[in-house]
């Protein structure tokens, strides 16, 4: 009797190989932090911006720089400070005496991958300068629209502990980030491995060994493939039920928007693809949901006083909704 053999409907060999290459190159420098690396890769494949939060020294900035180094596109880094002006980010019109007119001088935001270090150190007016470019991939100055060259992704870091000299990000800006990655300390064994690695080679020597493994054309091709990943109707209903519960939960002051539903759908597809599957499972949705929802919901003051976290509440919501099988 002939055995039933499952045939892949979408060719994911190139994408799976690229994901393996990305992980391998980053592993030359970064020990551990596998979840952060995968989420950064998924963010790139989903055309989504990523906010990375963690205490100093857990390789937030280094991992973001590495992600830019292994992709053959332009890279820019911005260090946000309290005195940074919007024009320092998006650019400004400069008078040209020869022509007698104004010319737009592009700011550092005009790049493919933009690392914004300590994004919460800039005031509201500077943060607001990112609204249009993060959502619409364009900048409008003096009534003239300047489109960004694709791919365009913002990787931003912030420190959750230090509050002096920082400004809370607007809800509207937080909603523009696909993920908020909560970076933890490495395990004991990972830290031992870090010490062994850095003892034999400097960080600069390790970075010199990192190679570019993906081009802009590859990214566009992989994004098209991810659009074709199969999602059953019952899983779409599962996503909608999760997000809808955030709007009706009595422990929440603010629930998630339809943008969150779309983000879960896209990231679940990408998560399935990098794992070599051409279909989404409930586990893909459950795995992606916390990183998409944690910065989009706001607890009631009572729940905050009780010490409940957004991750705790998201976990309760996911457990309360029947998982389709």
C-alpha positions, 0 to 999 in steps of 0.5 A: 500500500502506497504511503501518503506523502505530504507535498509542499505546495510552496517552494520555501527552500530559498527562504529557509536557507536564507533564514539559516544563513541569517542565524548562522552569521549573527551567531558568529557574534551573538551567543543566545538571544535566538528569539530576538534574532527570529523576531527581527528576521520576521519583522524584516520579512513582514515589512514591519518596524521593531521596538527592542526593549531591555536593560543595557548590555543585553546586545540590543544595539549590537544585534540590530547592527548585525542584522543590518550588516548581513543585509546588502542594503543601506544602513543608518544609525540615529542616537536620540537625545533630548535636544534632537530636532525633527529636522535632524531626523528627516532633513530640511530645506536648504537655500541654494544661492546659485539657483535662488531656490530651496533644495531638500537635504535628506536626513539620516532617516533616508536609508533602508535599515535605520537603527534608532538608539534609545528612542525614548530619549527624544521629546514628543516633537522629534518622535512625531517626525517618525509618524508619517515615514513609519506608516507611509514610507514617505516624508513630506516637507514644505508640501513636497512628498519624498518617498523612501527607497524600499525596503525600509525598516526602523529598529528602535531600542529603549531602556525600560529601567532608566526614567530620567531624561526619557519621554514616553512613546505615544500610543500612536507611535507604539502602534506603528511597531510590528513587534515589541521585543522584551530582551532578557538576560542570557542564561548562565551557560550562555554567559559563560560562552560569551566570556569564552568567545570574547576572551579569544577574539575582540568584538571588532574581529568577530564583526569582521567575519560577518558576511552579507547573505541577503539582498534587497531583491531577495527580501522582496521575493521572500515577502511575496512568498509569505503572502502565499502562505495558507491560513485557514478561515478558522485561524483567521477567526482565532486571530480576530477573537484574540484581538476582540477580547482585548477590547472587551476585557475589564482589566484593560483600559485600551485594547488593540486595533485592527492593525494588531490583527493584521500584524498577527496574521502577517507575522504568523505567516512569516513564522511558519515560512521560516520554519519550513511550513507553507501553512499557519498553525495555531501555535504560530499565532500564539507564539507571535501574539504577545510580541504584537500585543504587549505594546498596544494594550494598556492596563487599568490603573487598578490592575497595574497597582496589583502588579499585573503585567501586559504579558500576564494578561495576554497569556490569560486571554490566549488561554481563555480562547478555544484553540481551533484544531 
